[in-house]
Amino acid sequence: MSSFSKAGHLVSLLNKGDFKILKVFASSLKNRQFLNLSTLSQYSDLNQSLIKHHLERLVKFGLIGKSTLGYTLLVTGLDIYVLKILANRNIITAIGPQVGIGKEAEVYLAHDSLEQDKILKMFRLGRSSFKQIKRKRDINAGVGNWLLLNIETAKKEFDILSYLRDFSSSFPRPLYRSFHCIVMEPIYGSRLSEVENIDNPQLVLERIIDSMRTAYQKGYVNGDLNEYNVIIENDNIFILDWPQAIKVDSVNANTVLARDVKNILKFFSRRFEIDRDIQNTINTIKGPV
């Protein structure tokens, strides 16, 4: 069972006091990783004996960790606190099946209070090397805590998608962010990597290139573009996964853009026998508006 599935199961088992303690931990993440009884009492307005009771429950459920340094929030604890926020605001009222998983995120189908489909993306950057992620991502150099890193990464993707969506429908529409979770409009389609036949592959390629051009003209290079993070629905395309995006004025922007272009053109050449010059494609993407 994933930590998020576990969190969904535990929500009904926690009481108001439990969530009050989780709130203190979540609210304190930027300032301190470990909390003691005195600090928890100060910010929760609960006496220390009652706090001990709630901490015993939260440690038992695997939501809080205990060490000689004090108590610390675990990923499932943050998951369950986020679920409570989403439920209280009727943004998400039911969790469906997991529809995607990677080394950096889990993706779930969910429903809101009107039983409309939504997508939840929960960041899980702790599965990879911290040094490797810092090398690949434009993130705050001072971030050393995995929960904070996931929160910062979620914020980065939410902000970029919110910005790019104003210029093209080929980017997923983000609806809400809470800590390390993004709620998005659902996309119905298949990953490009899974599609064997396309009626007009040339048109699909042109739309991908056009979307890359839009993103570039608005200041961003995806940085991890390939057939696995492009969704195709009929002839429409959606480019996923933007937390690794870099700005076009970054030192390595040209190298990253060339790699993205090469990945896409290589796939279309192999799968659909469509050949297009890499440099000409780069020039098209970087060309004047």
Disulfide bonds with the S-S distance in Angstrom:
none
